[in-house]
Amino acid sequence: MQLGIVGLGRMGGNIALRLMKHGHNCVVYDKNADAVKALAARGAARAGNLADMVKQLQAPRIVWVMLPAGKITEETVTELGNLLQAGDMIIDGGNTLYKDDVRRAQTLRERGIVYIDVGTSGGVWGLERGYCLMIGGETDAVKHINPILSALAPGAGDIPRTPNREARNPTAEQGYLHCGPAGAGHFVKMIHNGIEYGMMQAYAEGFDILKNRNSAALPEDQRFDLNLGDIAEVWRRGSVVTSWLLDLTAAALAADEALSGFSGDVADSGEGRWTVDAAVEEAVAAPVLASSLFARFRSRQGHTFGEKILSAMRFGFGGHTEPKK
């Protein structure tokens, strides 16, 4: 299929490359001309602006927006809405607040333009591993872009099949799922990221306790000088706490057990806040997710080894660097 891709950052550029690898034709645009040039050298068609992109696309046009949530995405979707025609489609693959998706879909529907939200997980590893995709939008529109979604998704791989799934949606086993109407995809991705906060915080606190077991404040016979890199590695091998996040932690500790390249100043993308907001709206108790968000706020006032672990994990899966002072 042919589609336009707006935003060629850590994930957008790799999405274009993965799609081209699977035979799709991409017209790419980014305000960073060097990013556009790099993708053009790999076979993408180059666009100088959004209007130029739309001109190069064949109707019905598909444009995938991969930009940070907020003003830049809002402005881009609005401009595309004024350039596209009835029957065309806008896909937002960033981390947009689901309530904005609901509003945009309603506004664009009045003009006959289809809007689909795709929660995209995979970070900087998506080109190689594929992306877990959580999709919201009209059923027929989602079916229309199935070749794009299946190309981006990781596929079943070597993960053992879950018993008793025979009558359930088969695309979930491939790593992508139509979750519901507009907004549902980003809502599911938002909760995914909220859970991620909690999992990361649990690892961070556990490794902080391990590191501090050699404290002079403890009785001498209860002090242990533990090798954190080796502990992370042994946990990867058959323990019940194994995960990709633990893999990233083990890799970071193997490279530098002191994590000297990280200060422990941990940012939050916004989705953790939105998850806690949703819990409040629904009167659902979420103490782990809430406390993990507040721990990130606290990290900006003083840093523990656990917060260095958090920073290392964020860098590992998403290439997120610490805020500059």
C-alpha positions in Angstrom: 0.0 0.0 0.0 1.0 3.6 -0.4 0.9 6.0 2.6 2.4 9.2 3.9 4.4 9.3 7.2 4.7 12.5 9.1 7.4 12.6 11.8 10.6 10.7 11.3 12.0 10.6 14.9 13.0 7.6 16.9 9.9 5.6 16.0 8.5 7.3 12.8 11.6 6.7 10.8 11.8 3.0 11.8 8.1 2.6 11.0 8.8 3.8 7.5 11.7 1.5 7.1 9.8 -1.5 8.3 6.9 -0.8 6.0 9.2 -0.4 3.0 10.9 -3.6 3.9 7.5 -5.3 3.6 6.9 -3.7 0.1 4.8 -0.7 1.1 5.4 2.7 -0.6 6.1 5.6 1.8 6.0 9.3 1.2 7.8 10.9 4.1 7.9 14.4 5.7 9.6 15.9 8.7 10.6 19.4 9.6 14.1 18.0 9.9 15.3 17.9 6.3 18.1 15.5 7.1 15.7 12.9 8.4 13.7 13.1 5.1 16.9 12.9 3.1 18.0 9.8 5.0 14.7 8.0 4.4 14.7 9.1 0.7 18.1 7.4 0.3 16.5 4.2 1.6 13.7 4.3 -1.0 11.1 6.6 0.4 9.5 9.4 -1.7 10.4 12.8 -0.3 7.8 15.5 0.5 8.7 19.1 1.2 5.6 19.8 3.3 2.2 18.4 4.1 0.6 19.8 0.9 3.3 18.2 -1.2 2.8 14.9 0.6 -1.0 14.9 -0.1 -0.3 15.7 -3.8 1.9 12.6 -4.1 -0.6 10.2 -2.5 -3.2 8.4 -4.5 -6.8 8.5 -3.4 -8.0 7.2 -1.0 -5.0 8.7 0.8 -3.6 7.4 4.0 -1.4 9.6 6.3 0.3 8.2 9.4 1.2 10.9 11.9 4.0 9.9 14.3 4.6 13.0 16.4 4.7 13.9 20.1 1.3 14.2 21.8 0.0 17.7 22.2 0.2 20.9 20.1 2.3 19.6 17.2 0.1 16.6 16.6 -3.1 18.7 17.0 -1.8 21.3 14.4 -0.7 18.6 12.0 -4.0 16.7 12.1 -5.9 20.0 11.6 -3.8 20.9 8.6 -4.2 17.5 7.1 -7.9 17.7 7.7 -8.0 20.8 5.5 -5.9 19.2 2.8 -7.4 15.8 2.5 -10.7 14.8 0.9 -13.7 12.6 1.8 -12.6 8.9 1.9 -9.0 9.8 2.9 -7.6 8.6 6.3 -5.5 10.0 9.1 -3.8 7.6 11.5 -2.3 9.0 14.7 0.3 6.5 15.9 1.7 8.7 18.8 0.7 8.8 22.4 -2.3 11.1 22.1 -4.9 11.4 24.9 -7.8 9.2 23.9 -10.3 12.1 24.6 -8.6 14.1 21.8 -9.1 11.1 19.5 -12.8 11.0 20.1 -13.1 14.7 19.4 -11.0 14.6 16.2 -12.8 11.5 14.8 -16.1 13.3 15.2 -14.9 16.5 13.6 -13.2 14.7 10.6 -16.2 12.4 10.1 -18.3 15.4 9.3 -16.0 16.0 6.3 -15.9 12.3 5.3 -12.3 11.8 6.5 -11.6 8.7 8.5 -9.6 8.9 11.7 -7.8 6.0 13.3 -5.8 6.0 16.5 -3.0 3.4 16.9 -1.3 3.0 20.2 2.2 1.9 19.2 4.6 0.1 21.6 8.1 -1.1 20.6 10.3 1.9 21.1 13.6 2.0 19.3 13.6 -1.7 18.8 10.5 -1.8 16.6 12.3 -1.9 13.3 13.9 -5.2 14.3 11.2 -6.7 16.7 8.0 -5.2 15.3 5.5 -3.0 17.1 2.6 -4.0 19.4 -0.3 -2.1 18.0 -3.6 -1.2 19.8 -6.1 0.3 17.3 -9.2 2.4 17.6 -11.6 3.3 14.8 -14.3 2.1 12.4 -14.2 -1.6 11.6 -14.1 -1.3 7.8 -11.3 1.3 8.0 -9.2 -0.8 10.2 -9.7 -3.8 7.9 -8.6 -1.6 4.9 -5.2 -0.9 6.5 -4.7 -4.5 7.7 -1.7 -4.9 5.3 0.0 -2.0 7.0 -0.8 -3.2 10.5 0.3 -6.8 9.9 3.6 -5.5 8.4 4.4 -3.4 11.5 3.3 -6.1 14.0 5.9 -8.6 15.3 4.0 -11.7 14.4 3.5 -14.8 16.6 7.2 -15.5 16.7 8.3 -18.2 19.1 6.0 -17.2 22.0 4.0 -20.3 23.1 0.3 -20.1 22.2 -2.1 -19.3 25.0 -4.5 -22.3 25.6 -8.2 -22.0 24.7 -7.8 -19.0 22.3 -9.2 -20.9 19.3 -12.4 -18.8 19.0 -10.8 -15.4 19.8 -9.4 -12.7 17.6 -6.4 -14.2 15.8 -4.6 -10.8 15.2 -3.9 -10.5 18.9 -1.5 -13.4 18.6 0.2 -11.5 15.8 0.7 -8.5 18.0 -2.0 -6.1 16.8 -5.6 -5.7 17.9 -8.6 -3.6 16.9 -9.7 -2.5 20.4 -12.9 -0.6 19.6 -14.1 2.8 18.3 -12.0 6.0 18.0 -10.0 6.5 21.2 -10.0 2.9 22.3 -6.6 2.2 20.9 -4.9 5.0 22.6 -6.9 4.3 25.8 -5.5 0.7 25.9 -2.0 2.0 25.1 -2.3 4.6 27.9 -3.1 1.8 30.5 -0.3 -0.3 29.0 2.1 2.6 29.8 0.6 3.1 33.3 1.3 -0.6 34.0 4.8 -0.1 32.6 5.4 2.7 35.2 4.4 0.3 38.0 6.6 -2.6 36.7 9.6 -0.3 36.3 9.1 1.1 39.8 9.0 -2.3 41.3 12.3 -3.3 39.6 13.9 0.1 40.6 12.9 -0.3 44.3 14.0 -3.9 44.4 17.5 -3.2 43.0 17.8 -0.2 45.3 17.2 -2.4 48.3 19.7 -4.9 47.0 22.4 -2.2 46.5 21.9 -0.8 50.0 22.3 -4.1 51.7 25.9 -3.2 52.2 25.1 -0.1 54.3 27.3 0.7 57.3 24.0 1.3 59.2 23.3 -2.4 59.2 24.8 -5.0 61.6 28.1 -6.2 60.0 27.0 -9.8 59.7 23.8 -8.8 57.9 25.6 -6.8 55.2 25.9 -8.3 51.7 28.0 -6.9 48.9 25.8 -8.1 46.1 26.6 -8.2 42.4 23.6 -6.5 40.9 24.5 -7.4 37.3 24.7 -11.1 38.0 21.4 -11.0 40.0 19.6 -9.3 37.1 21.1 -12.0 34.8 20.1 -15.0 37.0 16.5 -13.6 37.3 16.3 -13.6 33.5 16.7 -17.3 33.5 13.5 -19.0 34.5 12.3 -16.7 37.4 8.7 -15.4 37.6 9.9 -11.8 37.3 11.5 -12.1 34.0 10.5 -9.6 31.3 12.0 -7.4 28.6 12.3 -4.6 31.2 14.5 -7.0 33.2 16.5 -7.8 30.1 17.2 -4.1 29.6 18.2 -3.7 33.3 20.6 -6.6 33.1 22.2 -5.1 29.9 22.6 -1.7 31.6 24.1 -3.2 34.7 26.5 -5.4 32.7 27.8 -2.4 30.9 28.2 -0.3 34.1 27.0 -1.6 37.4 27.2 1.9 38.9 25.0 3.3 36.1 27.3 6.3 36.2 25.9 7.6 32.9 22.5 8.2 34.5 21.6 10.8 37.2 18.2 9.3 38.1 16.2 12.3 36.9 13.2 10.4 35.5 10.7 12.1 33.2 7.1 11.0 32.5 5.6 11.1 29.1 2.1 12.0 30.3 0.4 8.7 29.9 1.1 7.7 33.5 -0.8 10.9 34.6 -3.7 10.1 32.2 -3.9 6.6 33.6 -4.2 7.9 37.1 -6.8 10.4 35.9 -8.8 7.6 34.3 -8.7 5.6 37.6 -10.0 8.6 39.5 -12.8 9.1 36.9 -13.8 5.4 37.2 -13.3 5.3 41.0 -10.8 2.4 40.5 -8.1 1.9 43.2 -4.7 2.1 41.5 -2.2 2.7 44.4 0.8 1.0 42.6 0.3 3.0 39.4 -0.3 6.3 41.3 2.7 5.9 43.5 5.0 5.0 40.6 4.0 8.3 38.9 4.6 10.2 42.1 8.0 8.5 42.5 9.0 10.0 39.1 8.0 13.5 40.4 10.2 12.9 43.5 13.1 11.8 41.4 13.5 15.4 40.1 14.4 16.6 43.6 17.1 14.1 44.5 18.2 10.8 43.1 18.5 7.2 44.3 20.1 4.2 42.7 16.6 2.9 42.0 16.0 6.0 39.9 19.1 5.4 37.9 17.6 1.9 37.2 14.5 3.7 35.9 16.5 6.0 33.7 18.5 3.1 32.3 15.3 1.1 31.4 13.7 4.2 29.7 16.9 4.7 27.7 17.0 1.0 26.9 13.5 0.6 25.4 12.8 4.1 24.1 16.0 6.0 23.8 14.7 8.4 26.3 17.5 10.7 27.6 17.3 12.5 30.9 16.1 16.1 31.0 18.9 18.7 30.5 19.4 21.0 33.4 
